[in-house]
Each structure stands twice: as C-alpha cells, then as structure tokens.
Amino acid sequence: MAANLQVQLANQRDGMPEAGDFHVVEAPIPRPAPGQMLVRTVYLSLDPYVRKAIRGDHPGHKALVEGDVIYGRSVCRVVRSHDDSYKVGDYLVAETGWRQHAAIGPEKVVQRVDPSAGPLSAAIGALGMPGLTAWGSVEHLSLPSLGETLVVSAAAGPVGGCVGQLAKLRGARVVGIAGSPEKCDLVTKTYGFDECINYKEADWEEKLKTACPAGVDVYHDNVGGALLVDMAKHLSLYGRVVMCGRPADYHSSKFHGVGLGPFIGRRAKLYGLVVYDYEHDLERYLRLASAWMREGKLKIKEDRADRLENAPAHFLKLMHGENIGKSIVAVGPEKA
Ligand SMILES: NC(=O)c1ccc[n+]([C@@H]2O[C@H](COP(=O)([O-])OP(=O)(O)OC[C@H]3O[C@@H](n4cnc5c(N)ncnc54)[C@H](OP(=O)(O)O)[C@@H]3O)[C@@H](O)[C@H]2O)c1
C-alpha cells in the first residue's frame, strides 16, 4: 500500500463520466509550507456538485485538466501543523481533493468537527453541508407548518432525507419521492416520512395524489427536469417550490430546459437555494441537529465504500443515482 494515493483526472469528458476518466496514482506525502498543515483523509465526501466542478461549471472551481487531482471535501485529521489555530489531532472538514494526505492552508478549511457531536462521518452529511442545505430550505425558505404537506425528491439522499425529517419536526406531513422500493423503505422506515412514492412506477402520480389529497404546499426539488415540471400540477395554490439541484444537467453544458408555465397557473413561489447563504447559521444548526440525532429524531444512512482506490467506482454509482444514502469513501482510520 502506497503512503499517499491520489485520484487524478485522466480524461475531461462532456457527458456521463466513465471509469477510464480517472486514475489512481502514488505521490509523495507533501510537506506543509509555513502557515499550512498536513492532514490525513478519514472520510471522503462524494457529492453530485463534484461532477460540475470537474467541468469548471461550479463557483470557485476551474475545469480540471488531465493529471489534476479530483476536487472533493473530506473529514480529515491534522497530522502536522504550522498554524497555531489548528492542533495535531483536530478533525476538520476541508477541501483536500481525492487524496490520502494533503498540505492545506486555513482557507481550505470548511468546518471544524466536534467528534462528540455525532458520528465523525456525519460531518460531511447531516452534520455538514447536506444538512445545512436542508436547514436553509426548511427553516429559511419554505417554512412548512402543521397542517401543510411537503414533498421532496431524491428523498433517500442526505439532503432529501434531512429536508423531510426537519419538516416533520416542524409538524408538516412529509412525502418522499425516490427511485426504488429499497430507497422508499429507507425513507419511510428509517427517516420516518409519512409516505414515499417510487417515481419509476407508471402510476406514481396517482399515488402522489392519494398521498397528498389537499395538494402539495411545499416541493423541495433535488432533481429538476421532467419531475420538476410534473410536480407543478400537484401544487396547491400559492405553493412554494425550493429549487436545489438538477443532477441530469451536471454532466454536460447542454441545458435540458423546462417549461415553467404550469407554475404560473398555480401562482407558485419559486426559491433558488444556495447552501453558502446559510453558513452564518451553521453553528446553531449543528447544535440542534446533534441533539436531534442523539434523541433519535434525525436519522442518517450512508452508502460507504472502503479505500481511496474505490472512489471512482463509487462516484460513478452516485452519478447513476444508484447510491442509497450519503455517498462516502472511508479512506483511513479515525484514530492513529
Ligand atoms: N443548491 C445547493 O446549494 C445544493 C447543496 C447541496 C446539494 N445540492 C443538490 O441537492 C441534490 C441532492 O444532493 P444529495 O447530496 O442529497 O444527493 P443524493 O440524493 O445522494 O444523490 C442524488 C440522487 O438524485 C437522484 N437523481 C435523479 N435524477 C438523477 C440523475 N439524472 N442522475 C443522478 N441522480 C439522479 C437519485 O435518487 P433517486 O433514485 O431517488 O431519484 C440520486 O440518488 C443534488 O442535486 C445536489 O446537487 C444543492
């Protein structure tokens, strides 16, 4: 086993990525420069936006060229530090890229991790960016309340799962939309949603109508495309829609535009969500979410692979929508 593996781009492609677009190489463990620290990756986060970042279509990310290390955030542990604010042994979420070790400055640190707040890996899931995205949606934008119905797509994933659970904590009725019976089981039996509809079944809209007899007051959209348009006709008058993601469009510069006319008929209010807008509220969210997790009111599910070498295959699984839960790679031990 090499001391410091990393995953590099082998081919910049327009379209769905393939296994040959990545290669795993050995590299020396970097020396941190003055003001930097050396961190060791514990859990690498695989997220849909990484596909856009690789193409240079995500804020703050230049298009990668062959030989560049793939972008990514991880839960990592400080191994050596030339910055007094970070001590050896501290856990952080940082922009490390897909590497076992990285030399990073403080500007790459996204979040400090309190290991007593919950499972360490949750810092890239419900206790991190995906959880904060859900918080922004539910507590800052759509504010679902008792007597209202919220529907969320990609409901088995970390954002969708948190959106539904946070909405239930506010008293709303919550219905998930997901792509397989196994995902729907997770959504109702583990996350505790009232119902979950498999949108790959021909009669899914009939089932949705039955599940939401008074219409949909809030729709949190994680997928865009045809499903977003189809949902317009199920909205109640003056319904709210939070537009959060459109994974079908992440692979290519060709935009699959959607007709927004039906939203006019519903007098809908459409919100675009960007998680960075809620960073000021991260600490408050983490305090509450950590307590809810301890009390069993906020459940998580991970789709885990072991070892960095498996990151490309696991990423392709996410790209094909085959992940069940938060996609992560366990790269190294938590301690040691
Ligand atoms: N706006 C923001 O600031 C922000 C922040 C974080 C995340 N997001 C977005 O929120 C969404 C959910 O994120 P997440 O991390 O929780 O992801 P995720 O749910 O773990 O994974 C994406 C899921 O999307 C569904 N999907 C539908 N169409 C797809 C397609 N064409 N290709 C791939 N997957 C497809 C699949 O679930 P089904 O089989 O159930 O359809 C898939 O499992 C993503 O779109 C992400 O980019 C936005």
The ligand as a Gaussian input file, in Angstrom:
#p B3LYP/6-31G(d) Opt

LIG

0 1
 N      -28.140000      24.288000      -4.183000
 C      -27.264000      23.919000      -3.257000
 O      -26.631000      24.749000      -2.586000
 C      -27.049000      22.456000      -3.024000
 C      -26.298000      21.982000      -1.933000
 C      -26.185000      20.599000      -1.750000
 C      -26.777000      19.724000      -2.648000
 N      -27.461000      20.239000      -3.703000
 C      -28.144000      19.346000      -4.655000
 O      -29.130000      18.629000      -3.947000
 C      -29.377000      17.391000      -4.589000
 C      -29.297000      16.263000      -3.580000
 O      -27.966000      16.169000      -3.105000
 P      -27.506000      14.886000      -2.284000
 O      -26.089000      15.095000      -1.901000
 O      -28.522000      14.579000      -1.223000
 O      -27.553000      13.768000      -3.428000
 P      -28.151000      12.273000      -3.408000
 O      -29.603000      12.367000      -3.144000
 O      -27.326000      11.390000      -2.557000
 O      -27.868000      11.757000      -4.894000
 C      -28.544000      12.205000      -5.988000
 C      -29.886000      11.431000      -6.206000
 O      -30.586000      12.155000      -7.201000
 C      -31.478000      11.275000      -7.842000
 N      -31.423000      11.515000      -9.287000
 C      -32.481000      11.886000     -10.038000
 N      -32.115000      12.066000     -11.298000
 C      -30.800000      11.794000     -11.389000
 C      -29.851000      11.801000     -12.444000
 N      -30.200000      12.121000     -13.687000
 N      -28.575000      11.456000     -12.169000
 C      -28.208000      11.135000     -10.923000
 N      -29.061000      11.120000      -9.851000
 C      -30.348000      11.447000     -10.099000
 C      -31.100000       9.855000      -7.438000
 O      -32.061000       9.443000      -6.473000
 P      -33.469000       8.779000      -6.921000
 O      -33.137000       7.430000      -7.474000
 O      -34.226000       8.708000      -5.658000
 O      -34.074000       9.691000      -7.937000
 C      -29.748000      10.042000      -6.767000
 O      -29.513000       9.036000      -5.806000
 C      -28.327000      17.285000      -5.715000
 O      -28.927000      17.712000      -6.916000
 C      -27.257000      18.288000      -5.289000
 O      -26.506000      18.785000      -6.340000
 C      -27.605000      21.567000      -3.913000

